[in-house]
Amino acid sequence: MEGKRIVILGAGESGIGAAMLAQKQGFEVFVSDFGAIAERYKQTLVELNIAFEEKQHTEELILNADEVIKSPGIPDTAPIIKGLKKKNISVISEIEFAKRYTTAKTICITGSNGKTTTTMLTYHILKKAGLNVGLAGNIGHSFAAQVATENFDWYVLEISSFMLDDMFAFKADIAILLNITPDHLDRYDYKMANYAASKMRITRNQKPEDYFIYCADDEETLKALKNTKVNATQSPFSIRKKLEGGAYLEGNNLHININPLDPLTMSITELALQGKHNIYNSMASGIVAKVLDIRNATIRESMGDIKNIEHRLEHVAKISGVDYINDSKATNVNSTWYALESVNPEVILIMGGVDKGNDYDMLKDLVKKKVKAIVCLGKNNKRIHEAFENDVEVIVNTFSAHEAVQVAYHLATKGNTVLLSPACASFDLFKNYEDRGNQFKMAVKEL
């Protein structure tokens, strides 16, 4: 459309990518960020001669847009979004926008936990199989930037519920929903059903020739499925029951039977990513690989040699017989539950930060069984004390990664595990979860 004005709210990775693509498509582009714009992104905007503002949203420069692309981090309750909705100006996500300008097929992965691991593993398998594939979404470079500059046949996209909320015409060729557990409920009126409905948007616009891959052991997913019409071919996975047309666990063997003439069986001991949660992640990625007719030998090899991602159950060091594990990416209670489930008892648990309305009840049993002390790392630790004061002997407050590690070091004895798995966001003391994980690792290395 000649002279169409596109306004982009938020100048992070996705916003800058959207600006690049919008400019390439010949639109008039304006970028507005309520906060400060990082230097490298600012440089890109200046080099491309794209108009922008920071530390403010100027209404007259935004409310004259034909369409707005917003950062997933901006809630619908933000005044500027309310103003746009009032004027019936279309507000979409970067993913929705980018998909208009590519014929590449998309594999979209969502879920409260395991998204990044499953996205990385799926990408790793496809790349190893020789497919021309890009990696984007919540991870790596922005989808829009790659659509503007690359020419991939396939994209593996990690998709959050916030992105899904602003997707309308977008269609996933293969959609994966790993699980639905309470997370970000503050953005969904504290209603689990609203959050689940948001996750199910991954199946929007899918046709019978598309695939929907989901966990048949996840109660919330099964509940949500009852309220959603799914047109795609369904491929469930389970570690509890035998399934036709999906993946399941029998003893120590993982079976994927998408193609009855060429099933895949491999022992879970061969998986590079260990732990129960990673069996689920491997099953989901394995189903994708089989749907794409990738050779069994390639799938086995890829699942056996993938490296674990940083900040997700990452083994940092063993010092005086104590294991130190960095799980800073665990920003919700369910992720911490996974972490506790996959480590040996006698844990010194470092947790805390910005609490997003967490319900700590689901951790109680595991904490009683496995945790000998909790080291709080955050500005306000009151709710952690209230939740666990009857379950552990020692709960200590700390206000830096260095202090938390020092305290944990003194509490731990040989054979124990010091686990950083915060169950909370990091913004009270750190830039982001990566910064928190890196400071933890540095503090461990100083011991």
C-alpha positions in Angstrom: 0.0 0.0 0.0 1.5 3.3 -1.1 2.6 5.6 1.7 1.4 3.2 4.4 2.7 4.3 7.8 3.9 1.6 10.1 4.7 2.4 13.8 6.8 0.0 15.8 6.5 0.1 19.6 9.6 -1.2 21.4 13.1 -1.1 20.0 14.5 -4.4 21.1 15.5 -7.3 18.9 12.0 -7.8 17.4 11.2 -4.1 17.0 14.4 -3.4 15.1 13.9 -6.4 12.9 10.3 -5.3 12.1 11.6 -1.8 11.2 14.2 -3.3 8.8 11.5 -5.4 7.1 8.9 -2.6 7.0 11.4 -0.2 5.4 12.4 -2.9 2.9 8.7 -3.2 1.9 8.6 0.5 1.2 6.6 1.6 4.2 7.0 4.9 6.1 8.5 3.7 9.4 8.6 5.2 12.9 10.0 3.5 16.0 9.0 4.5 19.5 10.4 3.1 22.8 9.2 4.2 26.2 12.6 3.3 27.6 16.1 3.9 26.4 17.2 2.2 23.2 20.4 0.1 23.4 23.3 1.7 21.6 23.7 -1.1 18.9 20.0 -0.9 18.0 20.1 2.9 17.8 23.1 2.6 15.5 21.1 0.3 13.1 18.2 2.8 13.0 20.6 5.7 12.3 22.4 3.8 9.5 19.1 2.8 7.9 17.8 6.4 8.3 14.7 5.2 10.2 13.0 7.9 12.4 12.8 7.0 16.1 12.2 8.3 19.6 13.2 7.0 23.0 12.1 7.4 26.6 8.6 8.5 25.5 5.6 7.7 23.3 4.5 10.8 21.4 0.8 10.2 20.7 0.5 12.3 17.5 3.4 10.4 16.0 1.8 7.0 16.9 -1.9 7.4 16.6 -1.6 8.4 12.9 -0.3 4.9 12.1 -2.0 2.6 9.5 -0.7 -0.4 11.5 1.3 -0.9 14.7 3.8 -3.6 15.4 4.3 -3.9 19.2 6.9 -5.6 21.3 5.6 -8.7 23.1 6.6 -7.0 26.4 4.0 -4.2 26.2 0.7 -5.3 27.8 -2.7 -4.4 26.3 -3.4 -2.3 29.4 -0.6 0.2 28.4 -2.2 3.6 27.7 -0.8 3.9 24.2 -2.3 0.5 23.2 -5.6 1.5 24.7 -5.4 4.7 22.5 -4.7 2.7 19.4 -7.5 0.2 20.0 -9.9 3.1 20.6 -9.1 4.3 17.1 -9.4 0.8 15.6 -5.7 0.8 14.5 -4.5 -2.7 13.9 -1.9 -3.8 16.5 0.0 -7.0 15.6 3.2 -8.8 16.6 6.5 -8.9 14.7 5.9 -12.6 14.0 2.6 -11.9 12.3 4.1 -9.0 10.3 7.1 -11.1 9.1 5.1 -14.1 8.0 3.3 -12.0 5.4 6.6 -11.6 3.5 7.9 -15.1 3.4 6.8 -18.4 1.8 9.1 -20.3 4.3 7.4 -23.0 6.3 7.3 -22.5 10.1 7.7 -24.8 13.1 6.4 -22.9 16.1 7.1 -24.0 19.7 5.3 -22.7 22.7 4.7 -23.9 26.3 5.4 -22.6 29.8 8.7 -24.6 30.0 11.2 -26.2 27.7 10.6 -23.9 24.7 14.2 -22.8 24.3 15.6 -26.3 24.6 13.0 -27.8 22.2 13.6 -25.0 19.7 17.4 -25.4 19.8 17.1 -29.2 19.5 14.6 -29.0 16.6 16.9 -26.5 14.8 19.9 -28.7 15.5 18.3 -31.8 14.0 17.0 -29.9 10.9 20.4 -28.2 10.3 22.2 -31.5 10.6 19.8 -33.1 8.1 20.9 -30.4 5.6 17.7 -28.3 5.6 17.9 -24.6 4.8 16.6 -23.4 8.2 16.6 -20.3 10.3 16.1 -19.9 14.1 14.1 -17.0 15.5 11.3 -15.8 17.7 12.1 -15.5 21.4 15.6 -16.7 20.6 18.5 -15.6 18.3 17.9 -12.9 15.6 14.5 -11.5 15.0 12.2 -13.3 12.5 11.5 -10.1 10.6 15.2 -9.2 10.3 15.8 -12.7 8.8 12.9 -12.4 6.4 14.3 -9.1 5.3 17.9 -10.3 4.8 17.9 -14.1 4.4 16.2 -16.7 2.3 15.4 -19.8 4.4 12.9 -22.6 3.4 12.1 -23.3 7.1 12.1 -21.4 10.4 12.1 -22.9 13.9 10.4 -20.2 16.0 10.2 -20.1 19.8 6.9 -18.4 20.6 5.7 -16.9 23.8 2.0 -16.4 24.8 2.5 -12.6 24.5 3.5 -13.1 20.8 0.5 -15.4 20.3 -1.9 -12.8 21.6 -1.0 -10.5 18.7 -1.1 -13.1 15.9 -4.2 -13.3 13.7 -3.6 -14.5 10.1 -0.4 -16.3 11.0 -0.3 -20.1 10.6 2.2 -22.6 12.0 2.8 -25.5 9.6 3.9 -27.5 12.6 2.9 -26.3 16.0 4.2 -27.7 19.3 2.6 -27.0 22.7 4.9 -28.5 25.4 2.9 -27.7 28.6 0.7 -25.1 30.2 1.6 -24.1 33.8 0.9 -20.9 35.7 3.1 -18.2 34.3 2.6 -14.5 33.6 -0.9 -14.8 35.1 -0.6 -11.1 35.8 -1.2 -10.5 32.1 -4.2 -12.8 32.0 -6.4 -11.4 34.8 -4.9 -14.1 37.0 -7.1 -16.7 35.2 -5.5 -19.9 34.1 -8.2 -20.4 31.4 -7.2 -17.1 29.8 -3.5 -18.1 29.7 -4.4 -21.5 28.3 -6.6 -20.0 25.6 -3.6 -17.8 24.6 -1.3 -20.8 24.3 -3.9 -22.6 22.2 -3.7 -19.8 19.6 -0.7 -21.7 18.3 -3.3 -23.9 16.4 -5.0 -20.9 14.8 -5.6 -21.2 11.0 -4.0 -24.7 10.9 -5.4 -27.1 8.2 -5.6 -30.9 8.2 -2.2 -31.2 6.4 -0.5 -29.2 9.3 0.6 -30.8 12.5 -0.2 -30.1 16.2 2.2 -31.8 18.6 1.3 -31.8 22.3 2.0 -33.5 25.6 -0.7 -36.0 26.5 0.5 -36.0 30.1 -0.2 -32.3 30.7 -3.6 -31.8 32.4 -4.0 -28.2 31.5 -3.3 -28.9 27.8 -5.9 -31.7 27.8 -8.4 -29.3 29.4 -7.7 -26.6 26.9 -8.0 -29.1 24.0 -11.6 -29.8 25.0 -12.4 -26.1 24.4 -10.5 -25.7 21.2 -11.3 -26.9 17.7 -8.0 -28.2 16.2 -8.0 -28.8 12.4 -4.4 -30.0 12.2 -3.3 -33.6 12.4 -2.6 -34.3 16.1 0.5 -36.0 17.3 0.7 -36.4 21.1 3.6 -37.6 23.2 3.7 -39.2 26.6 6.0 -40.9 29.1 3.1 -42.5 30.9 1.1 -44.3 28.2 1.6 -46.0 24.8 0.3 -43.8 22.0 -0.4 -44.4 18.3 0.7 -41.7 15.9 2.9 -40.0 18.3 5.8 -40.6 20.8 5.9 -42.6 24.0 8.3 -44.2 26.5 8.5 -47.9 27.2 11.0 -48.8 29.8 14.1 -46.9 28.8 13.2 -46.8 25.2 11.7 -43.8 23.4 9.4 -44.7 20.5 8.3 -42.3 17.7 5.7 -43.9 15.4 4.6 -41.2 13.0 5.4 -43.4 10.1 4.4 -47.0 10.9 6.8 -48.3 8.1 9.8 -46.5 9.6 9.4 -46.0 13.4 12.3 -44.6 15.5 13.4 -46.3 18.7 16.2 -45.1 20.8 17.3 -45.5 24.4 17.0 -42.5 26.7 20.6 -43.2 27.8 21.7 -42.0 24.4 20.1 -38.6 24.8 22.6 -35.7 25.4 19.9 -33.8 27.3 19.1 -35.8 30.4 16.3 -35.5 32.9 12.6 -36.2 32.7 11.7 -32.8 31.2 14.2 -33.3 28.4 12.6 -36.7 27.4 9.5 -34.6 26.7 11.5 -32.0 24.8 13.3 -34.7 22.8 10.0 -36.4 21.9 8.5 -33.2 20.6 11.6 -32.5 18.4 11.7 -36.1 17.3 8.1 -36.0 16.1 8.9 -32.9 14.0 11.9 -34.7 12.5 9.8 -37.8 11.6 7.1 -35.6 10.1 9.8 -34.1 7.8 11.1 -37.6 6.9 14.5 -37.0 8.4 16.6 -40.2 8.6 16.6 -42.1 11.9 20.4 -42.1 12.0 20.5 -38.2 11.7 17.8 -37.9 14.5 19.7 -40.2 16.8 23.0 -38.5 16.1 21.5 -35.0 16.7 19.8 -36.0 19.9 23.1 -37.5 21.1 25.4 -34.6 20.5 23.4 -31.4 21.2 24.9 -29.1 23.9 22.7 -27.9 26.7 21.8 -24.3 26.6 23.3 -21.7 29.0 21.4 -20.9 32.2 19.1 -23.9 32.0 20.2 -26.6 34.4 23.8 -25.7 33.4 26.5 -27.5 35.4 29.0 -24.8 36.5 31.5 -26.6 38.7 32.1 -29.3 41.4 33.9 -27.8 44.4 34.8 -29.9 47.5 32.3 -32.5 46.3 29.5 -29.9 45.9 27.8 -29.5 42.5 26.9 -25.9 41.5 24.1 -25.7 38.9 22.9 -22.5 37.1 19.2 -22.6 36.3 18.7 -18.8 36.1 16.3 -19.2 33.2 13.8 -20.7 35.7 11.7 -17.6 36.0 8.5 -19.4 37.1 7.6 -21.9 39.8 7.1 -24.8 37.3 10.7 -24.4 35.9 12.0 -24.6 39.5 9.9 -27.7 40.1 11.5 -29.3 37.0 15.0 -28.4 38.3 14.4 -29.8 41.7 12.9 -32.9 40.3 16.0 -33.5 38.2 18.7 -33.0 40.8 19.7 -35.3 43.7 18.5 -34.5 47.3 20.3 -32.3 49.8 19.9 -29.1 47.8 20.8 -25.6 48.8 18.2 -23.7 46.7 18.9 -20.1 45.7 15.6 -18.5 44.7 13.8 -15.2 44.6 13.5 -12.0 42.6 10.4 -10.4 41.1 7.4 -12.6 42.0 4.8 -12.7 39.3 1.9 -13.8 41.5 3.6 -17.2 42.2 1.8 -20.0 43.8 4.6 -21.9 45.7 2.3 -24.8 46.7 3.4 -27.1 43.9 7.0 -26.9 45.2 6.2 -27.8 48.8 6.6 -31.6 48.5 9.8 -31.4 46.6 11.2 -28.8 49.0 10.4 -31.0 52.0 12.0 -34.0 50.3 15.1 -32.5 48.8 16.0 -29.0 50.1 18.0 -28.5 53.2 18.3 -24.7 53.0 16.9 -21.8 50.9 19.0 -18.8 50.1 16.8 -15.9 49.0 18.2 -13.7 46.3 15.9 -10.7 45.8 14.8 -7.4 47.3 11.6 -8.7 48.8 11.6 -12.3 50.0 8.6 -12.2 52.3 6.5 -14.6 50.3 9.2 -17.2 50.1 9.6 -17.1 53.9 5.9 -17.5 54.3 5.7 -20.4 51.8 8.5 -22.5 53.2 9.2 -21.6 56.8 7.7 -24.8 58.0 9.4 -27.0 55.4 13.1 -26.1 55.7 15.3 -25.3 58.7 17.3 -22.5 57.2 16.1 -19.5 55.0 18.6 -16.7 54.5 18.2 -13.4 52.8 21.0 -12.2 50.4 21.1 -9.2 48.0 23.8 -10.1 45.4 24.9 -13.2 43.5 28.2 -13.1 45.2 26.7 -13.1 48.7 24.2 -15.9 47.8 27.0 -18.1 46.6 29.1 -17.4 49.7 26.3 -18.3 52.0 25.4 -21.4 50.0 29.1 -22.5 50.1 29.1 -22.4 53.9 25.8 -24.2 54.1 26.7 -27.0 51.7 28.6 -30.2 52.6 30.1 -32.9 50.4 27.5 -34.6 48.1 25.1 -31.6 48.2 23.9 -29.5 45.2 23.8 -25.7 45.2 21.0 -24.9 42.7 20.2 -21.4 41.4 16.6 -21.8 40.3 14.9 -18.6 41.2 11.2 -19.2 40.2 11.1 -15.4 39.7 12.0 -12.7 37.2 15.4 -11.0 37.8 14.7 -7.3 37.3 15.0 -6.3 40.9 18.8 -6.9 41.2 19.9 -7.9 37.6 19.5 -6.7 34.0 17.9 -10.1 33.0 18.2 -13.8 33.8 21.4 -14.1 31.7 23.0 -11.4 33.8 21.9 -13.2 37.0 23.2 -16.5 35.7 26.6 -15.0 34.6 27.0 -13.3 38.0 26.3 -16.6 39.7 28.9 -18.4 37.6 31.5 -15.7 38.3 30.8 -16.0 42.0 31.2 -19.8 41.9 34.5 -19.5 40.0 35.8 -17.2 42.7 35.2 -19.8 45.5 
